[in-house]
Amino acid sequence: RENSSQNILSSANRLLLHEGRLMLAESTRLLDVYLFLFEDFLLITKIKRNKKKYGGSDTSLIPVCPSLTPELQSFIREGGFCTVLDQPIPLDRLILKNVEPI
């Protein structure tokens, strides 16, 4: 939530277990998302691509967090960003099911 005063990623004790891209099937379309799996919740973000170039500057000089995967670092350097798609899903409320490939 935008009005939340607490940053969900602010806990120094929170551990990032895995992250990566995924195609999310919505009712009528596929959505390019980036998932962050923490030890206590799953965060689903929507991948956005910035269509504007930054004044011809060298985007390789944009500082990026070194703990991110090389794929995500490259995406951010190209002007992309991730926005939170929905509220984080607590792992104690998450149910995983195997599904057949489409």
C-alpha positions as CSV (number, residue, x, y, z in Angstrom):
1,R,0.0,0.0,0.0
2,E,1.3,3.4,-0.8
3,N,0.1,4.9,2.5
4,S,1.9,2.3,4.5
5,S,4.6,3.9,6.7
6,Q,6.4,0.5,7.1
7,N,8.8,-0.6,4.3
8,I,8.2,-4.3,3.8
9,L,11.8,-4.8,2.7
10,S,13.3,-2.9,5.7
11,S,13.8,-5.8,8.0
12,A,17.6,-6.5,8.3
13,N,16.8,-10.0,9.4
14,R,14.7,-10.9,6.4
15,L,16.4,-13.4,4.1
16,L,15.9,-13.5,0.3
17,L,15.7,-17.2,-0.7
18,H,15.1,-16.9,-4.4
19,E,14.2,-14.5,-7.2
20,G,13.4,-14.7,-10.8
21,R,11.2,-14.0,-13.8
22,L,7.9,-15.8,-14.5
23,M,5.0,-15.5,-16.8
24,L,1.8,-15.1,-14.9
25,A,-1.4,-16.3,-16.6
26,E,-4.3,-13.9,-16.0
27,S,-7.8,-14.4,-17.3
28,T,-7.1,-13.2,-20.9
29,R,-3.4,-12.4,-21.1
30,L,0.1,-13.3,-19.9
31,L,1.9,-10.9,-17.6
32,D,5.7,-10.7,-17.3
33,V,6.4,-10.7,-13.5
34,Y,9.5,-10.9,-11.3
35,L,9.1,-12.8,-8.0
36,F,11.0,-12.4,-4.8
37,L,10.7,-15.3,-2.3
38,F,11.6,-14.3,1.2
39,E,11.7,-16.6,4.2
40,D,8.3,-15.2,5.3
41,F,6.5,-14.0,2.2
42,L,6.3,-14.1,-1.6
43,L,6.4,-10.7,-3.4
44,I,5.1,-10.5,-7.0
45,T,6.2,-7.5,-9.0
46,K,5.2,-6.4,-12.5
47,I,8.1,-5.7,-14.9
48,K,7.9,-2.3,-16.5
49,R,10.1,-1.1,-19.3
50,N,10.9,2.6,-19.5
51,K,10.4,3.8,-23.1
52,K,12.4,7.0,-22.6
53,K,16.1,7.0,-22.8
54,Y,18.1,8.9,-20.2
55,G,19.6,11.7,-22.3
56,G,22.1,9.4,-24.0
57,S,24.0,8.9,-20.8
58,D,25.9,5.7,-20.3
59,T,23.4,3.5,-18.5
60,S,26.2,1.1,-17.4
61,L,27.1,3.7,-14.8
62,I,23.7,3.5,-13.1
63,P,24.3,2.1,-9.6
64,V,22.6,-1.2,-8.9
65,C,22.4,-3.3,-5.8
66,P,25.1,-6.0,-6.1
67,S,22.9,-8.6,-4.4
68,L,20.5,-8.7,-7.3
69,T,20.8,-11.3,-10.0
70,P,22.8,-10.2,-13.1
71,E,19.6,-10.5,-15.1
72,L,17.8,-8.0,-12.9
73,Q,20.8,-5.7,-12.7
74,S,20.9,-5.6,-16.5
75,F,17.2,-5.0,-16.8
76,I,17.5,-2.0,-14.4
77,R,20.4,-0.6,-16.3
78,E,18.3,-0.6,-19.4
79,G,15.8,1.6,-17.7
80,G,13.4,-1.1,-16.5
81,F,11.9,-1.3,-13.0
82,C,9.5,-3.5,-11.0
83,T,6.4,-2.3,-9.2
84,V,4.6,-4.4,-6.6
85,L,1.6,-6.1,-8.2
86,D,-0.3,-7.0,-5.1
87,Q,0.1,-7.4,-1.3
88,P,2.9,-9.8,-0.3
89,I,1.6,-13.3,0.3
90,P,2.6,-14.7,3.7
91,L,4.1,-18.2,3.2
92,D,1.9,-19.7,6.0
93,R,-1.1,-18.8,3.7
94,L,0.4,-20.0,0.5
95,I,-0.7,-23.3,-1.1
96,L,1.4,-24.8,-4.0
97,K,-0.1,-27.1,-6.5
98,N,1.5,-28.9,-9.5
99,V,-0.3,-28.1,-12.8
100,E,0.1,-29.6,-16.2
101,P,2.0,-27.5,-18.7
102,I,-0.1,-25.6,-21.3
